Amino acid sequence: MENALLLILMIPLLGGIISLFFWKDIKIQKIIFLLSTGGLFLASINLFLSILDQGVITLQSAGWEAPFGISMVGDYLSSFMILLSSLMGLGVGIYSIGDIDRARMRFGFFPLMNFLLFSVCGAFLSGDIFNLYVWFEIMLISSFVLMALGNTKPQLEGAIKYVTINIIASVFFLAGIGMLYGLTGTLNMADLAIRVGTVSEEGLVTLAAVFFFIAFGVKSAIFPLFSWLPASYHTPPVAVTAIFAALLTKVGVYAFIRFFTLIFNHESLFLDNLLLFAAGTTMFIGVLGAAAQMEFRKILSVHIISQIGYLIMGIAIGTKMALVGTIYFLVHIIIVKSNLFLISGVVKRIKGSFELKKLGGVYAGYPFLAVLFAISAFSLAGFPPFTGFWAKFALVKAGLVQEMFFIVLVALATGFLTLYSMTKIWNEVFWKKEEKKGDEQNSEGKEKPAGLLLMMGPIVALTIISLALGIYAEPVFRFAEMTAEQLLNPDIYINGVLGLER
C-alpha cells in the first residue's frame, strides 16, 4: 500500500507539469486540472480507507531504511488532512473556472494550483523535518505567485508582505532544524521522538521548540505573528483566497500538532503557557479585528486568525478531548470558512462590490444564496446543531475539565463576537434594502453573469457536507477520538516508521 502515498504526490505533480505543455490552450488546462483534482480526491479516499484498515503506512525513498532515508508517513491525521485538502481543491477548482479571468488562466493559474496541492500533500506526508521545510518552501513559492497573479498594486503589496514575513519564518525553521540535528544527530521525526527525550540540555531543546513555535506561528498566523494575513488574503481573486483559507494556515496548525505531540511532548510549563497565551490572544485579537472591518472579504480574512486560536487552544490543553476538539474544528473551519469566501465571490459577481455599505438587497433578490450564507455563518458562530457548535463544545469541555477557566472564557467571548461580525454581514449585505443610484449602480457585477452556476455548485455541495457533518457528528467524533489516541501514543507512529517494538 506504499504506492497509495506515492499516488497522492504524483497526481498533482503530473497535472501541473502536463498543464505547462498546453500553456496557450485554456480549455485543455481546465480539463487537465479537473481530472487531476478529481483523481487526487479519489486517491485520497483510497489512502484514507487503507490507513483505517492497516494503521500507519510508510514509504522509504530509494529503499533506504529509516531513519537514514527520506520517510513518507501516512497516519490518521495526515490522511484525513489530505482528504480534506483534495476535497477543497476539487471544489475550489470547479468554482475557479467561473471566477478566474482568462488572463490569469493564461499565466499559469491551473499549474500553480496543482503545485500548491502537491506541496500541501507533501507536507502532510513528510516524516522528516528538513523535507517538511522543503515542502513549506514549495508551498510558499506557489502561493506567492498565485497571490501576485494579476499584477494589481494591492496584490503585489500583499504578496510582498506575505513572502517577506514567511521567509523570516523559514529562517527560524532552519535554525530549529539545525539545533535539533546538533543535539540528536537525526532529522527523522520518529527517531527525533526517541532521541529528544535523552538530550541532557533541556534548555536547548526548549529553545529549539521556541524556534519551531515562531516558524509555525507565522505559517498558521497566530498572535503576534499574523500581520501578513490581513494584508494579503483579500487581494487575489476569491478562488485563490478560498484555497488559501482552507489549506495554508492549516498546514502550520498540522505542524504544531505533529511537533508538539510527537517530538516536544515532554512536560514543559513554559511551552504549555506559551501555547495557551498564543491561543487566547489569537482568538480575541483576531475577532476584534474582524469586528472593526467593513468589507466582506476582509472580515472573513481577519476571522481566520481568531479561528486559528481555537485550534491552538486544543493543542495547548493537550488532553484527548482537547485534541478531538481541534481535529473536529479543523474539519469545520476548512469547509465553513472557505465556503463563506466562495459566497462572498458570488455576492461580488452579482452586486459588484465587497464593501458592506455599497451592498444590500441580496436576500430579496437571491434568497437561496442568503440561506446558504446563514447556514455557514451560524456554524462559524457556534450554533447547534452545526459543526461549529460541536467543535467549540469539545474544546470548552476540555478546558473546563482541566480547570482552565480563563481560556474557556476567552473562547466563549470570541464566539459571541463572531456572531456580531456575521450579523453585521447579514444586515448590510443580505437584509437591508439596496440603494438605487441609477443605471451605473453595480454595473461591474451585473455585466458578468456568466459562470454563476459553476460558482454556485461547490457552495451548495460544501453547505450540504457541513450540514451532514453537524447533524451526523458522531462518526466524525469517533474518528477524531481514534486520531487523538494515536497522537497521544507516539509509539504507534514510531513503530510504524522505524519498525520498533517499545
C-alpha positions in Angstrom: 0.0 0.0 0.0 3.1 2.3 -0.1 2.0 3.2 -3.7 -1.1 4.9 -2.2 1.3 7.5 -0.7 3.2 8.0 -3.9 0.0 8.4 -5.9 -1.1 11.3 -3.7 2.1 13.2 -4.8 2.3 12.1 -8.4 -1.2 13.1 -9.5 -1.0 16.9 -8.7 2.7 17.0 -9.8 2.0 15.4 -13.2 -1.2 17.5 -13.6 0.9 20.7 -13.1 3.7 19.6 -15.4 1.4 18.4 -18.2 -0.6 21.7 -18.0 2.6 23.6 -18.7 2.8 22.0 -22.2 -0.6 23.5 -23.0 0.3 27.0 -21.9 -1.9 28.7 -24.5 -4.8 26.3 -24.6 -7.0 27.3 -21.6 -9.7 24.7 -22.4 -7.2 21.8 -22.1 -5.7 23.2 -19.0 -9.2 23.3 -17.4 -9.7 19.6 -18.3 -6.3 18.5 -17.0 -6.9 20.4 -13.8 -10.4 18.9 -13.2 -9.0 15.4 -14.0 -6.0 15.9 -11.6 -8.1 17.3 -8.7 -10.7 14.6 -9.2 -8.1 11.9 -9.3 -6.4 13.4 -6.2 -9.7 13.2 -4.4 -10.2 9.6 -5.3 -6.6 8.7 -4.4 -7.1 10.5 -1.0 -10.2 8.4 -0.3 -8.2 5.3 -1.2 -5.4 6.3 1.2 -7.8 7.2 4.0 -9.5 3.8 3.8 -6.2 2.0 3.6 -4.9 3.7 6.7 -8.2 3.0 8.5 -7.6 -0.7 7.7 -3.9 -1.0 8.2 -2.8 1.8 10.5 0.4 3.7 9.8 1.7 3.4 6.2 5.2 4.4 5.3 7.3 4.7 2.2 11.1 4.7 2.5 12.6 6.5 -0.5 15.1 4.6 -2.7 14.9 1.6 -0.3 16.9 3.3 2.5 15.6 2.2 5.9 14.5 4.9 8.4 16.0 6.9 9.9 18.7 7.1 7.2 16.4 7.7 4.2 13.6 10.0 3.5 10.4 8.7 5.0 6.8 9.5 3.8 4.3 8.6 6.5 0.6 8.3 6.4 -1.4 8.1 9.7 -4.9 9.0 10.7 -4.2 12.7 10.9 -2.2 13.1 7.7 -4.6 11.0 5.6 -7.6 13.0 6.9 -5.9 16.3 6.2 -5.1 15.1 2.7 -8.7 14.0 2.2 -10.0 17.5 3.3 -7.4 19.2 1.1 -8.3 17.3 -2.0 -12.0 17.9 -1.4 -11.3 21.7 -1.2 -9.0 21.5 -4.2 -11.7 20.0 -6.3 -14.5 22.3 -5.0 -12.5 25.5 -5.4 -11.2 24.2 -8.7 -14.7 24.0 -10.1 -15.5 27.4 -8.7 -12.4 28.9 -10.2 -13.5 28.1 -13.7 -16.3 30.6 -13.2 -14.3 33.1 -11.1 -10.8 33.4 -12.6 -10.4 35.6 -15.7 -8.7 34.3 -18.8 -5.7 36.5 -18.3 -4.8 34.7 -15.1 -5.5 31.3 -16.6 -3.1 32.1 -19.4 -0.4 33.0 -17.0 -0.4 29.6 -15.1 -3.3 29.6 -12.6 -4.1 25.9 -13.1 -0.5 24.6 -13.0 0.1 26.7 -9.9 -2.9 25.3 -8.2 -1.7 21.8 -8.9 1.8 22.6 -7.5 0.1 24.1 -4.4 -1.8 20.9 -3.8 1.3 18.9 -4.4 3.2 20.8 -1.7 0.4 20.7 0.8 0.0 16.9 0.4 3.8 16.5 0.7 3.9 18.5 3.9 1.2 16.2 5.4 3.1 13.1 4.4 6.6 14.2 5.4 8.3 12.1 8.1 11.5 14.2 8.0 11.7 17.7 9.4 14.1 19.0 6.7 11.8 17.7 4.0 8.9 19.3 5.8 10.9 22.6 5.4 11.3 21.9 1.7 7.5 21.3 1.3 6.8 24.6 3.1 9.1 26.4 0.7 7.4 24.9 -2.4 4.1 25.9 -0.9 5.4 29.4 -0.3 6.6 29.8 -3.9 3.3 28.5 -5.4 1.1 30.6 -3.1 3.2 33.7 -3.6 2.8 33.5 -7.4 -0.9 32.8 -7.1 -1.3 35.8 -4.8 0.6 38.1 -7.2 -1.0 36.7 -10.4 -2.9 39.6 -12.0 -0.2 42.2 -11.2 -2.5 44.7 -9.4 -1.0 47.1 -6.9 -2.9 45.7 -3.9 -1.9 42.1 -4.9 1.8 43.0 -5.2 1.8 44.8 -1.9 0.1 41.9 -0.1 2.3 39.3 -1.8 5.5 41.1 -0.8 4.4 41.3 2.8 3.4 37.7 2.7 6.6 36.4 1.3 8.9 38.6 3.4 7.4 37.5 6.7 7.3 33.9 5.6 11.0 34.0 4.6 11.8 35.2 8.1 9.8 32.3 9.5 11.8 30.0 7.3 15.0 31.2 8.9 13.6 30.3 12.4 12.5 26.9 10.9 16.1 26.2 9.7 17.6 27.4 13.0 15.3 24.9 14.8 16.3 22.1 12.4 20.0 22.8 12.8 19.7 22.9 16.6 17.8 19.6 16.8 20.2 17.9 14.4 23.1 19.2 16.5 21.5 17.8 19.7 20.3 14.5 18.3 22.1 13.7 15.0 18.9 12.9 13.2 16.1 14.6 11.2 13.6 11.8 11.1 10.6 12.7 13.2 10.1 9.2 14.6 13.8 9.0 15.5 13.7 12.5 17.0 10.7 11.4 19.2 13.0 8.9 20.8 16.2 10.9 21.0 14.9 14.3 22.2 13.9 12.7 25.5 17.5 11.6 26.0 19.1 15.0 25.5 20.5 16.4 28.8 20.4 20.1 27.7 16.7 20.6 28.3 17.1 24.4 27.8 18.4 23.9 24.3 15.5 21.6 23.5 13.1 24.2 24.7 14.9 26.9 22.6 14.5 24.7 19.5 10.8 24.3 20.3 10.5 28.1 20.5 12.2 28.4 17.1 9.6 26.0 15.6 6.9 27.8 17.5 7.8 31.1 15.8 8.1 29.4 12.4 4.8 27.6 12.6 3.2 30.6 14.3 3.9 32.7 11.2 2.7 29.9 8.9 -0.6 29.5 10.9 -1.0 33.2 11.6 -1.1 33.3 15.4 -0.7 36.4 17.6 1.6 38.4 17.2 2.9 36.8 14.0 -0.3 37.2 11.9 0.3 40.7 10.3 0.8 39.2 6.8 -2.6 37.6 6.6 -5.0 40.6 6.8 -2.6 42.5 4.5 -2.7 39.9 1.7 -5.7 37.4 1.8 -8.2 39.9 0.5 -6.2 41.0 -2.6 -6.3 38.0 -5.0 -9.4 36.5 -6.7 -11.9 34.8 -4.3 -11.0 31.3 -5.6 -7.4 31.9 -4.5 -8.4 33.3 -1.2 -10.7 30.4 -0.5 -8.0 27.8 -1.2 -5.5 29.7 0.9 -8.1 29.9 3.8 -8.6 26.2 3.5 -5.0 25.0 3.4 -2.2 27.4 4.1 -2.6 28.2 7.7 -3.9 24.7 8.4 -0.6 23.2 7.3 1.0 25.4 10.0 -1.5 24.0 12.6 -0.8 20.5 11.4 2.9 21.1 12.0 2.1 22.4 15.5 0.1 19.2 16.3 2.7 16.9 14.9 5.7 18.5 16.6 4.1 19.1 20.0 2.5 15.7 20.3 5.4 13.7 18.8 8.7 15.5 19.3 8.1 18.1 22.1 5.7 16.1 24.1 7.7 16.2 27.4 6.4 18.2 30.3 7.2 21.9 29.9 5.3 24.5 31.8 6.9 27.2 29.7 5.8 25.7 26.4 2.3 25.0 27.7 1.9 28.6 28.9 3.3 29.9 25.6 0.7 27.9 23.6 -2.1 29.0 25.9 -1.1 32.6 25.7 -0.9 32.4 21.9 -4.3 30.7 21.7 -6.1 33.2 23.9 -4.6 36.3 22.3 -5.0 35.0 18.8 -8.7 34.3 19.3 -9.5 37.6 20.9 -7.4 40.0 18.8 -8.5 38.2 15.6 -12.2 38.6 16.3 -11.8 42.2 17.4 -10.0 42.9 14.2 -12.8 41.3 12.2 -15.5 43.3 14.1 -13.8 46.5 13.0 -13.8 45.8 9.3 -16.5 46.9 6.8 -15.5 44.9 3.8 -16.9 41.3 3.2 -13.6 39.6 2.5 -11.6 41.5 5.0 -14.0 40.4 7.8 -13.6 36.8 6.7 -9.8 37.1 6.3 -9.2 38.5 9.8 -11.6 35.9 11.2 -9.2 33.2 10.1 -6.9 34.5 12.8 -9.4 34.1 15.6 -10.3 30.6 14.4 -6.7 29.5 14.5 -6.7 30.4 18.2 -9.3 27.7 18.8 -7.1 25.2 17.1 -4.0 26.2 19.2 -6.2 26.1 22.3 -6.8 22.3 21.8 -3.0 21.7 21.3 -2.2 23.8 24.4 -4.6 21.9 26.6 -3.2 18.6 25.2 -5.8 16.1 26.5 -7.6 13.6 24.4 -10.8 15.6 24.5 -8.9 18.8 23.5 -7.3 17.1 20.5 -10.7 15.7 19.5 -12.0 19.3 19.5 -9.0 20.5 17.5 -9.4 17.8 14.9 -13.2 18.3 14.6 -12.6 22.1 14.5 -10.2 21.6 11.5 -12.9 19.9 9.6 -15.4 22.6 10.5 -13.2 25.6 9.7 -11.7 24.3 6.5 -15.2 23.7 5.0 -17.2 26.5 6.5 -14.7 29.4 6.2 -13.8 28.5 2.6 -17.5 28.3 1.8 -18.1 31.8 3.2 -15.3 33.1 0.9 -16.9 31.4 -2.1 -20.3 33.0 -1.2 -18.6 36.5 -0.9 -17.3 35.9 -4.5 -20.9 35.3 -5.8 -22.1 38.4 -4.0 -19.3 40.4 -5.7 -20.2 38.9 -9.0 -23.9 39.9 -8.8 -23.5 43.2 -6.9 -20.1 44.4 -8.0 -18.5 45.2 -4.6 -17.2 43.7 -1.4 -17.8 46.9 0.6 -20.7 46.4 3.0 -22.0 50.0 2.6 -22.3 49.5 -1.1 -24.2 46.2 -0.8 -27.8 45.3 0.1 -30.9 43.5 -1.1 -29.3 40.1 -1.7 -31.9 38.3 0.4 -34.7 39.9 -1.7 -33.1 39.1 -5.0 -31.3 35.9 -4.2 -32.9 34.2 -1.1 -31.3 30.8 -1.8 -27.8 32.4 -1.6 -28.8 34.1 1.6 -29.9 30.8 3.2 -26.5 29.3 2.2 -24.7 32.2 3.9 -26.9 31.9 7.0 -26.1 28.2 7.4 -22.3 28.8 7.2 -22.5 31.9 9.4 -24.4 30.2 12.2 -21.9 27.3 12.0 -19.0 29.7 12.3 -20.6 31.4 15.3 -21.1 28.0 17.0 -24.9 27.5 16.9 -26.3 23.9 17.3 -26.5 21.6 15.5 -23.9 22.9 13.1 -20.3 21.8 13.1 -19.0 24.9 14.9 -21.1 24.1 17.9 -19.7 20.6 18.3 -16.1 21.7 17.8 -16.3 24.5 20.3 -18.3 22.3 22.7 -15.4 19.8 22.8 -12.8 22.4 23.3 -14.7 24.2 26.0 -15.4 20.9 27.8 -11.8 20.0 27.7 -10.8 23.4 29.1 -13.4 23.1 32.0 -12.2 19.6 32.8 -8.6 20.9 33.2 -9.9 23.9 35.1 -8.5 26.3 32.5 -11.3 28.8 33.1 -9.7 31.9 31.6 -9.1 30.3 28.1 -12.7 28.9 28.2 -14.0 32.4 28.9 -11.9 33.9 26.0 -13.3 31.1 23.7 -16.9 31.9 24.6 -16.4 35.6 24.3 -14.8 35.1 20.9 -17.9 33.1 19.8 -20.2 36.0 20.7 -18.1 38.5 18.9 -18.0 36.1 15.9 -21.8 36.2 15.9 -21.6 40.0 15.9 -19.5 40.0 12.8 -21.7 37.6 10.9 -24.8 39.6 11.9 -23.1 42.7 10.5 -22.6 41.0 7.2 -26.1 39.7 7.2 -27.7 43.1 7.9 -25.6 45.0 5.5 -25.4 42.6 2.6 -28.5 40.4 2.7 -31.2 42.1 4.8 -31.1 45.9 4.2 -32.6 47.3 1.0 -30.3 48.1 -1.9 -29.8 51.7 -2.5 -30.6 52.7 -6.1 -28.2 55.2 -7.7 -29.1 54.9 -11.3 -28.1 52.6 -14.2 -24.4 52.8 -13.2 -25.1 51.1 -9.9 -23.1 47.9 -9.6 -22.6 47.8 -13.3 -19.3 45.9 -12.9 -21.0 42.9 -11.3 -24.2 42.8 -13.4 -22.3 42.7 -16.6 -20.6 39.4 -15.7 -23.4 36.8 -15.0 -21.5 34.0 -16.8 -20.1 31.3 -14.6 -22.5 31.7 -11.7 -23.8 28.2 -12.0 -20.3 26.8 -11.8 -19.6 29.0 -8.8 -22.8 28.0 -7.0 -22.3 24.3 -7.4 -19.3 23.9 -4.9 -21.1 26.3 -2.5 -24.2 24.1 -2.4 -22.1 20.9 -2.1 -19.9 22.3 0.8 -23.0 23.5 2.6 -24.6 20.0 2.4 -21.4 18.4 3.6 -21.2 20.9 6.5 -24.8 20.3 7.5 -24.3 16.5 7.3 -21.2 16.7 9.5 -23.1 18.7 12.1 -26.2 16.6 12.2 -24.3 13.3 12.0 -21.4 14.4 14.1 -20.9 11.0 15.9 -18.9 9.2 13.2 -16.6 12.2 12.8 -16.1 12.4 16.6 -15.3 8.7 16.7 -12.6 9.1 14.1 -11.3 12.2 15.9 -11.0 10.1 19.1 -9.1 7.4 17.2 -6.8 10.1 15.8 -6.3 11.8 19.2 -5.4 8.4 20.8 -2.9 7.8 18.1 -1.3 11.2 18.6 -1.1 10.8 22.3 0.6 7.4 21.9 3.7 8.3 19.9 4.9 4.7 19.9 2.3 3.9 17.2 3.9 6.4 14.9 7.5 5.4 15.9 6.9 1.7 15.4 5.2 2.3 12.1 8.2 4.3 10.8 11.2 2.6 12.5 9.7 -0.9 13.0 10.5 -0.9 16.7 8.5 -2.5 19.5 8.7 -0.3 22.5 
